[in-house]
Amino acid sequence: MRAGFLRRITSAFIDLTIVVLLVYLSFVLFGRTILQNQVIHYDEINENYQEVIETYNEDNHLIQDQYEEQRDLAGEDDEARGEALDLFKTKMAVLNRQYALDSSVYNRLLLEYNTGLIYYFAISIGLLLAVLVLTTNGNTIGRKILKIDLVGQVNFINIIIHDLLLKYFLVIMLFLISPYHALIIIPIYFLIDLILILITKDKTTIRDNLSRIIVNYHSKKNK
């Protein structure tokens, strides 16, 4: 029988979780050090940046406490409560402007590190997914757990089209180009998959038809 949408997306989630955990482990072991070494005086810059963040959080809490104290003292006096709120907003606006100025300096200094961090995870996840998919001929860990098999014209090229180009690589590229648009396009993409699986006789998606691969589910009973 054909695999449903929930089973398919769960298997993909399992595979992606395994890959992300492995990439994060590699980042902790050596990736972070490599990226930090690209920034001159990284430790000093990061330490100062953390102090800016801590100072902002402390001042934020202080302003919050002062406002709550003034509000409680005002009691049922609407005018006094309004003045306390206006003062709170003014103090927060000043604090946020100062934080934006202070943090912008460190954001510029750490731009290379933050950019490298994004590309490290994106490229590493993409490469590891490619290894996982191609070495298992599409029968990944997630699919084995969910008892999913690929049938039809399952070959090297079609697996790349079905599992990499139109699935994982597409998502990664969208996030690299524009996270904002990715959050809009990706749910629509999955919604189209869901609709096609529900309404088509063979429960096939666009990438199934383009690669001529069918995703089957074999339960123990079927076996």
N, C-alpha and C positions, 0 to 999 in steps of 0.2 A: 504494500500500500504506500501511497505518497506521504511524505513527511509534511506535517502541518507547519504553520508559521511559528508558533510558540516553540515547538521542538527545534526548528531550524535556528531560531535566534538564540535559544538557550545554549545550543552546541557552540555557536559562534562566540557567545559570551564566555563560555568555559575556556575555549582556545585563547581568546584575547586576554583573559585574566592570567592564565599561565604565562603568556608571553610578556605581559606588562610586569609581572612579578620578577621574571628572570632579568628583564632590562633594568628594573629598579635595583636589583641585586648587583648587577654589573656597574651601575652608576655609583652605588655605595662603595664597592670594592676599588674601582679605579677611575670611573668616568668623571666623578666629581673633582678628583684631584687634577685630572687632565684639563678640565674646563677652568678651574681656579688658577692654574698656572698660566693661562692665557691672559690673565688680568694682573698687571703690575700692582703690587701691594694689596692684593685681594683681601687678605686677612684684616689689615688695618681699615680698609674701606668698609668691609662688611661689618666689622665691630662698631664703627662709628654710625653706620646706617641703623644697626640694631638699637643703638642708644637713642637715635632720633625717634624710632618707632616706640620704644619704651617710654620716652618722655612724652610723646603725643598721647599714649594710652593713659599715663598717669594724670596728665592735665585734663584729658577727656573725662576721666572718672571724677576728678576734683570739681570740674564745672557741673557735672551731673549732680554730685552730692550737694553743692551749693544751691543749685536750683531747687532740688527737692526740699532742702531746708527752708529756703525762702517761701516756697509754695505752702509748706506746712504752717509756717508762721503767719502767712496771709489768711489762713482759715477760709472763711466764706467771703472774704473781701475780694470781689471780682477785679477791682482796679489794681490792688496789690498783686494779685495772682497774674494779671496781665503784664504788669511791670516786670515781675520776676521772669516771665516767659520771654519778654522782649530782651531783657538783659542776658538771658541764657542763649538766645539766638545770636546776639551780637558777639558774645564771647566765643561761641562755637565757630562763627564765621571767621573771626580773627585767628583762632587756633588752626582751622582748616587751611586758611591761606598761608599761614606760616609753615605748616607741615608740607604743603604742596611745594613751597619754595625750597625748603630744606631737603626734602626727599628727591626733588628733581635733579639735584646735583649728583646724588648717589645713583639714581636711576641711569643717568648718562654714563657715569663711571663704570657701572655694572652692566651696561647694555650688551657688551660682547659676551659676558657670561650668561645672561638671561637668554640671549638669542641662541647661543650654543646649546643651552639647556633644552630649548624647544626642539632644535634640529637633532640633538643627540637622541632624545626619546622618539621622535618621529621616524628618523632613519633606522634606528635600532629595532623599533617595533616592526617596521615594514620589512626589514631584512629577515628578522627572526620568524615572522609570519610566513614569508616566502619559503624559508627553509622547512618550516613545519608542514606547510601545504604540499610542497613539491616532493619532499622525502617520503611522505606518507601516501602520495598519489591521491590526495584529497581526503583520505580516510583519517582525519585528524583525531586527536584525543577526545575532543568534545563530541564528535560524531560517533565515535565508538561507544562512549558512555551513553549517548542518547539513541544508540542502535540505528544510526543513519548510514546508508550506503549511497554512493554515486554510481549511476548506471547510464548507459547510452554511449555516446562518443567521448569516453573518458580518456583523454590523452594530455600530453604535456601542455600544448598550446591552449586547449579548451579549459584546462584547470586554471591556467594563468588568467584567462578571460573571466571565468566564472568566480573563482575564489579570491583572486588578487586585484586585477584591474577594476572590476565592477563591484567590488565589495570592500576589502580592507584599504587598498591603495586609494580608492576614491574618497573614502572618509578622511584618511590622513591628509591628502592633498587639499581637500576643502578646508580643513582646520588650519593648514599652513597658509593658505591664501587669505582666508577671512573667517575667523571663529564665529563672528556674528552671522554671516550668511550660512555657515555650516550648520548652525543650530536651527536654521530655518529649512534648509534644503534636505538635510539628512532625515528628519522626521517625515517629510513628504515622500522621500525615496522609500523609506520603510513602509509607509502607508500604502504606496502603490504596490509594493510586494505583497502586503497583507490582502489587499483587494483582489489582486490577480490570483493569489493562492485560494481565496474563498470562492471566486466566481468561475475560474477556469476548470475544465473537466480534469485535466492532468495536474492541477495545482502547480503550475509553472510560472516563474517570474520572467522578467525581461532577460536577465542574464542566463537563466536556464535555456531559454529559446535561442539566444545568440550563441551559446556554447554547445547547444544540443546535449545538455547533461540533465538527467532527471534525478531528483533527490528522493530516495525511498526510505521508508521506515520498516524495519523487520522486528516485529515483536517476538517474544519467546514462543507464543502460540503459533505464529507463522512459521517459525523455524521447525 
